[in-house]
Amino acid sequence: MDRTEVVSFIKSQLLSRTEYYELYGQVDDLSGGGRIDDVKVIEISYETRVNSETNFYGTILVEVVKEVGITRSSFTGTFAGYFDEHGLYLETASLDISTAGGEDPSGGKPNF
């Protein structure tokens, strides 16, 4: 399975099925009603297991939009999942909420 396919899957899952992952509640808590606008995979690593599964994990940058005032902020986070002969599975995705209290990854204060 190539990187492009895995990255596309991660982004699709986090944008269309956000409520299934920990970052859903974190985004709501941090932004007071914001929504995820975009997800970028910054880094991805693979680890092949004996049972023909390949684990993947890495770092994401999540862009959040708060509807009131249309403010934006970005938070880093992590994800993990695996793929096998049956398909791709994203098991976890969460934000590094320590980036919420200070500066965001682009160097400025969060807008929320």
C-alpha positions in Angstrom: 0.0 0.0 0.0 1.5 3.4 -0.9 1.8 6.5 1.2 -0.7 8.5 -0.8 -3.4 6.0 -0.3 -2.8 5.8 3.5 -2.7 9.6 3.8 -5.9 10.0 1.8 -7.6 7.5 4.0 -6.5 9.2 7.2 -7.7 12.6 6.0 -11.0 11.2 4.8 -11.7 9.4 8.1 -10.9 12.5 10.2 -13.0 14.8 8.1 -16.0 12.6 7.5 -16.1 10.5 10.7 -14.6 12.9 13.2 -16.9 11.8 16.0 -15.4 8.4 16.2 -12.0 9.7 17.3 -10.8 11.4 20.5 -9.9 14.6 18.7 -13.6 15.3 18.2 -14.2 16.1 21.8 -10.9 17.9 22.1 -11.7 20.2 19.2 -15.0 21.0 20.7 -13.5 21.6 24.2 -10.7 23.8 22.8 -12.7 25.9 20.4 -16.1 26.1 22.0 -17.9 24.7 18.9 -15.3 24.8 16.2 -15.1 22.2 13.5 -12.2 20.6 11.7 -11.5 22.3 8.4 -8.5 20.4 7.2 -6.1 17.7 8.2 -2.5 17.4 7.0 -0.3 14.4 7.6 3.1 15.7 8.6 4.9 12.5 9.3 4.0 8.8 8.8 5.9 5.7 9.8 5.2 2.0 9.1 5.9 -1.2 11.1 5.2 -4.6 9.6 4.0 -7.3 12.0 4.2 -11.0 11.7 0.5 -11.5 11.2 0.5 -9.7 7.8 -0.7 -6.4 9.3 1.2 -3.2 8.8 0.9 -0.6 11.5 1.1 3.0 10.6 1.4 6.0 13.0 2.5 9.6 12.8 1.8 13.3 13.3 -1.0 15.4 11.9 -1.7 19.1 11.7 -5.4 19.8 12.3 -6.9 23.1 11.2 -9.9 24.2 13.1 -12.4 26.8 12.2 -14.7 28.5 14.8 -17.9 29.6 13.1 -18.4 32.7 15.3 -16.1 35.3 13.9 -14.6 32.7 11.4 -11.4 32.3 13.4 -8.8 29.6 12.6 -6.2 27.8 14.6 -4.0 24.8 14.1 -3.1 22.0 16.5 -0.7 19.1 16.1 -1.8 15.6 16.9 -1.1 11.9 16.5 -2.8 9.0 14.8 -2.3 5.3 14.6 -3.9 2.5 12.6 -3.1 -0.5 10.4 -3.8 -2.2 7.1 -4.0 -5.8 6.1 -5.4 -7.8 3.2 -8.9 -6.7 4.2 -8.5 -3.0 4.3 -7.3 0.1 6.1 -8.2 0.9 9.7 -7.6 4.1 11.7 -7.7 3.2 15.4 -6.8 6.5 17.2 -6.4 10.2 16.5 -6.0 12.8 19.1 -4.6 16.4 19.5 -1.6 17.5 21.4 -3.7 19.8 23.6 -0.5 21.4 25.0 -0.3 23.4 21.8 -3.7 25.0 22.6 -2.6 26.9 25.7 0.4 28.7 24.1 1.6 29.1 20.6 0.4 27.1 17.7 2.8 25.3 15.3 2.8 28.2 13.0 4.3 30.4 15.7 1.3 32.5 16.7 -1.2 32.4 19.5 -4.3 30.3 18.9 -7.3 32.3 17.7 -9.7 30.7 20.2 
